[in-house]
Amino acid sequence: MEQTAAAWCVQIALVVRVFGPDVVRGCRRLLTVGVRIGITGLTGTRSVSQTPESMRDVP
């Protein structure tokens, strides 16, 4: 079964039309997560250990 160039173009256009919005939405989500991780890394916010004084090793 041989396809012409026009048929290939129509199929590619259909695939882009159907899956394009989902791909764009997924890329935006990945970029949003990356920005959030980057901002957290730049601000240096870390959780402070909540150990009581009696649990710490004090000489």
C-alpha positions in Angstrom: 0.0 0.0 0.0 1.8 3.1 -1.2 0.8 6.6 -0.2 1.3 9.8 -2.0 2.9 12.9 -0.6 -0.4 14.6 -0.3 -1.8 11.8 1.8 1.2 12.0 4.1 0.7 15.7 4.5 -2.9 15.3 5.4 -2.1 12.6 7.9 0.6 14.7 9.5 -1.7 17.7 9.7 -4.4 15.6 11.3 -1.9 14.3 13.9 -0.7 17.8 14.8 -4.3 19.0 15.0 -5.4 16.2 17.3 -2.4 15.8 19.6 -0.9 19.3 19.3 -2.9 21.0 22.2 -2.1 18.1 24.6 1.6 18.3 23.8 1.6 22.1 24.4 -0.3 21.7 27.6 2.1 19.0 28.8 5.1 21.2 28.0 3.7 24.1 29.9 3.1 21.9 32.9 6.7 20.6 32.8 8.0 24.2 32.5 5.9 25.3 35.4 7.2 22.5 37.6 10.8 23.3 36.5 10.3 26.9 37.4 8.9 26.0 40.8 11.9 23.7 41.5 14.3 26.4 40.3 12.8 29.0 42.5 12.9 26.7 45.5 16.5 26.0 44.8 17.4 29.7 44.4 15.7 30.8 47.6 17.4 28.1 49.5 14.4 27.3 51.6 15.0 24.1 53.5 13.0 22.5 56.3 14.7 22.9 59.6 15.2 19.7 61.6 12.7 19.6 64.5 14.8 17.5 66.9 14.3 18.3 70.6 17.3 19.4 72.7 17.3 16.2 74.7 17.8 14.2 71.4 20.9 16.1 70.3 24.4 14.9 71.3 25.8 17.5 73.6 29.2 16.8 75.2 
